[in-house]
Amino acid sequence: MRKPRFASSAKSTPYRYPSDAYPPRFPTTGLPSPGDFVVLSFDPKQSVAHLDRRAKLLAAQLVPKRYVAIPFAYGAGLPSNYKPTNDCFFSLVRQTPDIARSEISSSPASSEFSIPIAPYTAPAANDEAPLNAFAPFPFPNCVIDTATGTLEARVTSAQRDRTLVLPLLPQEMGRMLSIRQEHGRRIYELRLAQQASQREKESLPDAERVESMSAQPTPSHANPATSNAQPVDDVRVMAALTSALVDYAGDPDLPVVNVHYDLDLVDGVEDPKDLRREEEKLLEIMRDARVRMTKAGIQPRYPSYSTPWDHGIMDDLERVVQTSLSVLHKTSSAMLALVRKVQQSSRSRWRSLRRSGE
């Protein structure tokens, strides 16, 4: 069987900002901006810095490769160059095989859930027009792979030269986000359909019992009016949330990645599936370490800036917001009633004036 022939990875001249046409906003930065194409690699050592010795030894054996990716959003916390890491979401870039569309397997194919990047001359896998950056992408026939999902990671904030970065055009960033959202919806629907098909093949529990179980409110969705929630100190909650947003440097249970802005650091575009395999190995080391440490009664050595996110604060904040919205609704209703009374009074006076004038 003939193996698929992959597109050439030969690069064009590396992109550089024209000195007089489009000067970079930040000559150096440790914080990738949404829409910047970057070279990304895992940092196993920093990923397990808060875990036990065995995790550090296992992580040291990993040899991460470099991948091409594009950040599209920040995670929890306020992004800042002054934090050691920042929580960030990435889409991964893949180079398409140089084969006809009819030869591509049709099972939710990566080719279908992808966004081409100009220049793109391979057979079209979908109807999406190629995304345009400030200059042609240095690798031909590449796509943003929405089928492999989103990579969430902590990005180190070491200062790096940003004058070499290649960003998407601003209007293209919005288009990419819209397409990602649509692809995510379709993938979700496909998975639901697959799960429904699988359930039909398996024996299901009693329908009435399932219905009664699903009707019971979970603690997180209980009616605020009837729950046992303690009174919330609004000022304390807002102060704690503000502090958390400013200081939070990402979930320590997420892997750490390094990014560079010069795409000339790589000779080709690695397969995002390889990145997923690296990620799973690293996450497995981290999960096993937490189990060992829990059994031994050892607490992870979280840096002061990277403790787990306080979900209790968010629960309290949700109650504050719900209370505020309730008060606002009552106030709005009262104001609306007052406005109607004023309008009715004005109409009555106007009619009286008209009658007296007649």
C-alpha positions as CSV (number, residue, x, y, z in Angstrom):
1,M,0.0,0.0,0.0
2,R,1.4,3.4,-1.0
3,K,2.1,5.7,2.0
4,P,0.6,9.2,1.9
5,R,3.1,11.7,0.6
6,F,3.3,14.7,3.0
7,A,3.5,18.3,1.9
8,S,7.0,19.7,1.7
9,S,8.1,21.5,4.9
10,A,10.4,23.8,3.0
11,K,10.1,27.2,4.5
12,S,10.0,30.6,2.9
13,T,12.2,33.4,4.2
14,P,11.6,33.8,7.9
15,Y,9.2,36.6,8.7
16,R,10.5,39.9,10.2
17,Y,8.6,43.0,11.0
18,P,9.3,45.8,8.5
19,S,11.1,48.4,10.6
20,D,9.0,51.2,9.2
21,A,5.7,49.5,8.3
22,Y,4.6,47.7,11.4
23,P,6.8,48.1,14.5
24,P,6.0,45.6,17.2
25,R,4.1,46.8,20.2
26,F,6.5,45.0,22.6
27,P,10.1,44.3,21.5
28,T,10.3,41.7,24.4
29,T,7.7,40.0,26.4
30,G,7.0,36.8,28.3
31,L,3.3,36.9,27.6
32,P,2.1,35.6,24.2
33,S,-0.8,37.6,22.8
34,P,-3.8,35.8,21.4
35,G,-3.2,35.4,17.7
36,D,0.6,35.1,17.9
37,F,2.0,32.0,16.2
38,V,4.5,30.5,18.6
39,V,6.9,27.6,18.9
40,L,5.8,25.6,22.0
41,S,7.4,22.9,24.1
42,F,6.7,21.3,27.4
43,D,8.9,22.1,30.5
44,P,8.7,18.8,32.5
45,K,11.0,20.1,35.2
46,Q,8.8,23.1,36.1
47,S,5.7,21.1,35.6
48,V,6.5,18.8,38.6
49,A,8.5,21.3,40.7
50,H,5.9,21.1,43.5
51,L,5.8,17.2,43.5
52,D,7.9,14.4,45.0
53,R,11.4,13.3,44.0
54,R,10.2,10.3,42.0
55,A,8.0,12.6,39.8
56,K,11.1,14.8,39.2
57,L,13.2,11.9,38.2
58,L,10.6,10.6,35.8
59,A,9.9,14.0,34.3
60,A,13.7,14.5,33.7
61,Q,13.6,11.5,31.4
62,L,11.1,13.1,29.0
63,V,12.5,14.7,25.8
64,P,9.9,17.2,24.6
65,K,9.7,18.2,21.0
66,R,8.8,21.6,19.6
67,Y,5.4,22.3,18.2
68,V,3.7,25.2,16.4
69,A,0.7,26.6,18.1
70,I,-1.4,29.8,18.4
71,P,-2.8,31.1,21.7
72,F,-6.4,32.3,21.5
73,A,-7.3,33.1,25.2
74,Y,-6.0,33.5,28.7
75,G,-7.2,31.3,31.5
76,A,-8.0,32.2,35.1
77,G,-6.2,35.1,36.7
78,L,-5.1,38.4,35.2
79,P,-2.3,37.8,32.6
80,S,0.9,39.6,33.5
81,N,4.6,39.6,32.6
82,Y,5.3,39.9,36.3
83,K,4.0,36.4,37.1
84,P,6.3,33.4,36.7
85,T,3.6,31.6,34.7
86,N,0.2,32.5,33.1
87,D,-2.7,30.2,32.3
88,C,-3.2,30.1,28.6
89,F,-5.3,28.3,25.9
90,F,-3.7,27.1,22.6
91,S,-4.8,25.7,19.3
92,L,-2.3,23.5,17.6
93,V,-1.0,23.8,14.0
94,R,-0.8,20.7,11.8
95,Q,0.7,20.3,8.3
96,T,-1.8,18.5,6.0
97,P,-0.9,15.4,4.0
98,D,-0.6,16.1,0.3
99,I,-3.3,13.6,-0.7
100,A,-6.7,14.0,-2.4
101,R,-9.7,14.5,-0.2
102,S,-11.3,11.3,-1.4
103,E,-8.4,9.4,0.1
104,I,-9.0,10.8,3.5
105,S,-10.9,8.7,6.0
106,S,-14.2,10.3,6.8
107,S,-14.7,9.4,10.4
108,P,-14.8,12.7,12.3
109,A,-11.7,13.5,10.3
110,S,-9.1,16.1,11.4
111,S,-9.3,17.4,7.8
112,E,-12.9,18.4,8.4
113,F,-12.3,20.1,11.7
114,S,-9.4,22.4,10.6
115,I,-8.8,26.0,9.6
116,P,-6.4,26.5,6.7
117,I,-3.6,29.0,7.0
118,A,-2.4,31.0,3.9
119,P,-0.6,30.0,1.8
120,Y,-2.7,26.9,1.3
121,T,-2.7,25.0,-2.0
122,A,-3.6,21.5,-0.9
123,P,-7.0,20.0,-1.8
124,A,-9.7,21.8,0.3
125,A,-11.0,19.7,3.2
126,N,-13.8,22.1,4.0
127,D,-15.2,25.4,2.9
128,E,-13.2,27.6,5.2
129,A,-11.1,30.3,3.6
130,P,-7.5,30.3,4.7
131,L,-6.6,32.6,7.6
132,N,-4.2,35.4,6.8
133,A,-1.3,36.6,9.0
134,F,0.7,39.8,8.6
135,A,2.9,37.8,6.2
136,P,2.6,34.4,4.5
137,F,3.0,31.5,7.0
138,P,6.5,30.0,6.5
139,F,5.3,26.4,6.2
140,P,3.0,25.5,3.3
141,N,-0.4,23.8,3.6
142,C,-0.8,24.1,7.3
143,V,-4.0,24.2,9.3
144,I,-5.2,25.1,12.8
145,D,-6.3,21.7,14.0
146,T,-9.6,22.0,16.0
147,A,-10.1,18.2,16.1
148,T,-7.3,17.7,18.6
149,G,-9.0,20.1,21.0
150,T,-7.5,22.8,23.2
151,L,-4.2,22.7,25.1
152,E,-4.5,24.5,28.4
153,A,-1.1,25.1,30.0
154,R,0.9,27.4,32.2
155,V,3.2,29.5,30.1
156,T,6.5,30.7,31.6
157,S,6.9,34.4,31.5
158,A,10.7,34.6,30.7
159,Q,11.3,37.6,28.6
160,R,11.9,36.8,24.9
161,D,12.4,38.7,21.7
162,R,9.0,39.4,20.2
163,T,10.2,41.3,17.1
164,L,10.3,37.9,15.3
165,V,6.6,37.1,15.9
166,L,4.1,36.4,13.2
167,P,0.5,37.3,14.3
168,L,-2.8,36.8,12.6
169,L,-4.4,39.9,11.2
170,P,-6.8,41.3,13.8
171,Q,-10.0,40.7,11.8
172,E,-8.8,37.1,11.2
173,M,-8.5,36.5,14.9
174,G,-12.2,37.0,15.3
175,R,-13.0,34.7,12.4
176,M,-10.7,32.0,13.8
177,L,-12.6,32.1,17.2
178,S,-16.0,31.9,15.5
179,I,-14.9,28.8,13.4
180,R,-13.4,27.2,16.5
181,Q,-16.6,27.7,18.4
182,E,-18.6,26.2,15.5
183,H,-16.3,23.2,15.2
184,G,-16.4,22.7,18.9
185,R,-20.2,22.6,18.8
186,R,-20.2,20.1,15.9
187,I,-17.6,17.8,17.6
188,Y,-19.7,17.9,20.8
189,E,-22.8,16.9,18.9
190,L,-20.9,14.0,17.2
191,R,-19.8,12.8,20.6
192,L,-23.3,13.0,22.0
193,A,-24.6,11.0,19.0
194,Q,-21.8,8.4,19.5
195,Q,-22.6,8.1,23.2
196,A,-26.3,7.7,22.5
197,S,-25.5,5.0,20.0
198,Q,-23.3,3.2,22.5
199,R,-26.0,3.4,25.2
200,E,-28.5,1.7,22.9
201,K,-26.2,-1.3,22.7
202,E,-25.9,-1.6,26.5
203,S,-28.4,-2.4,29.1
204,L,-29.7,0.7,30.8
205,P,-30.8,1.1,34.4
206,D,-34.5,1.5,35.3
207,A,-35.8,4.6,33.5
208,E,-37.8,5.8,36.5
209,R,-34.8,5.5,38.8
210,V,-32.6,7.4,36.4
211,E,-35.3,10.1,36.0
212,S,-35.6,10.5,39.8
213,M,-31.8,10.7,40.2
214,S,-31.5,13.4,37.5
215,A,-34.3,15.4,39.1
216,Q,-32.5,15.7,42.4
217,P,-30.6,19.0,42.5
218,T,-26.9,18.7,43.1
219,P,-25.2,20.7,45.9
220,S,-23.7,23.1,43.3
221,H,-27.1,23.7,41.7
222,A,-29.3,23.8,44.7
223,N,-31.8,26.5,45.1
224,P,-30.0,29.4,46.8
225,A,-33.2,30.2,48.8
226,T,-33.4,26.8,50.3
227,S,-29.7,25.8,50.6
228,N,-27.7,25.8,53.8
229,A,-25.3,28.4,52.5
230,Q,-23.9,30.7,55.1
231,P,-24.2,34.5,54.7
232,V,-21.6,35.9,52.4
233,D,-19.4,38.9,53.3
234,D,-19.6,40.7,49.9
235,V,-16.6,42.9,50.7
236,R,-14.5,39.9,51.8
237,V,-15.4,37.9,48.7
238,M,-14.6,40.7,46.2
239,A,-11.3,41.5,48.0
240,A,-10.4,37.8,47.9
241,L,-11.3,37.5,44.3
242,T,-9.4,40.6,43.3
243,S,-6.3,39.3,45.1
244,A,-6.7,35.8,43.5
245,L,-7.0,37.3,40.0
246,V,-3.9,39.4,40.5
247,D,-1.7,36.8,42.1
248,Y,-2.9,33.6,40.5
249,A,-0.3,32.1,38.1
250,G,-2.2,29.1,36.8
251,D,-3.3,25.8,38.1
252,P,-0.3,23.8,39.3
253,D,-1.9,20.6,38.0
254,L,-1.5,21.9,34.5
255,P,1.7,21.3,32.6
256,V,4.2,24.1,32.1
257,V,5.2,25.1,28.5
258,N,7.9,27.4,27.1
259,V,7.1,29.5,24.0
260,H,9.3,31.3,21.5
261,Y,8.1,33.7,18.8
262,D,10.6,32.9,16.0
263,L,9.1,30.2,13.8
264,D,12.6,29.7,12.3
265,L,13.4,27.6,15.4
266,V,11.8,24.6,13.8
267,D,12.4,23.0,10.4
268,G,9.0,21.5,10.2
269,V,5.5,21.3,11.8
270,E,5.2,18.3,14.2
271,D,2.0,16.3,14.5
272,P,-0.2,17.6,17.3
273,K,-1.1,14.0,18.2
274,D,2.6,13.6,19.3
275,L,2.1,16.6,21.6
276,R,-1.0,15.0,23.1
277,R,1.0,11.9,23.8
278,E,3.7,13.9,25.5
279,E,1.0,15.8,27.5
280,E,-0.6,12.5,28.7
281,K,2.8,11.1,29.8
282,L,3.5,14.2,31.8
283,L,0.0,14.4,33.3
284,E,0.3,10.7,34.3
285,I,3.5,11.4,36.2
286,M,1.8,14.3,38.0
287,R,-1.3,12.2,38.8
288,D,0.7,9.3,40.2
289,A,2.8,11.7,42.3
290,R,-0.3,13.2,43.9
291,V,-1.6,9.8,44.7
292,R,1.7,8.8,46.3
293,M,1.9,12.0,48.3
294,T,-1.7,11.8,49.5
295,K,-1.1,8.2,50.7
296,A,2.0,9.3,52.5
297,G,0.3,12.4,54.0
298,I,2.6,14.8,52.1
299,Q,1.3,18.1,50.9
300,P,2.5,19.4,47.5
301,R,5.0,22.2,47.8
302,Y,3.0,24.8,45.9
303,P,4.8,28.1,45.3
304,S,3.0,31.0,47.0
305,Y,2.0,32.3,43.6
306,S,0.6,29.0,42.2
307,T,-1.8,27.5,44.7
308,P,-4.9,25.7,43.4
309,W,-7.8,28.0,42.4
310,D,-10.1,28.6,45.3
311,H,-13.4,27.4,44.0
312,G,-15.0,28.4,47.3
313,I,-14.4,32.0,46.5
314,M,-16.1,31.5,43.1
315,D,-19.1,29.9,44.8
316,D,-19.4,32.8,47.2
317,L,-19.0,35.2,44.3
318,E,-21.8,33.5,42.4
319,R,-24.1,34.0,45.5
320,V,-23.1,37.7,45.6
321,V,-23.9,38.1,41.9
322,Q,-27.2,36.3,42.3
323,T,-28.2,38.5,45.2
324,S,-27.1,41.7,43.4
325,L,-29.1,40.7,40.3
326,S,-32.1,40.0,42.5
327,V,-31.9,43.4,44.1
328,L,-31.3,45.0,40.7
329,H,-34.4,43.3,39.3
330,K,-36.5,44.5,42.2
331,T,-35.1,48.0,41.9
332,S,-35.7,48.0,38.2
333,S,-39.3,46.8,38.7
334,A,-39.9,49.5,41.2
335,M,-38.3,52.1,38.9
336,L,-40.4,50.9,36.0
337,A,-43.6,51.1,38.1
338,L,-42.6,54.7,39.1
339,V,-42.0,55.7,35.4
340,R,-45.3,54.3,34.4
341,K,-47.1,56.3,37.2
342,V,-45.3,59.5,36.0
343,Q,-46.3,58.7,32.4
344,Q,-49.9,58.2,33.4
345,S,-49.9,61.3,35.5
346,S,-48.4,63.3,32.6
347,R,-51.0,62.0,30.2
348,S,-53.8,62.9,32.6
349,R,-52.4,66.5,33.0
350,W,-51.9,66.8,29.3
351,R,-55.5,65.7,28.6
352,S,-56.8,68.2,31.3
353,L,-54.8,71.0,29.7
354,R,-56.2,70.1,26.2
355,R,-59.8,70.1,27.6
356,S,-59.3,73.4,29.4
357,G,-57.9,74.9,26.2
358,E,-60.9,73.8,24.2
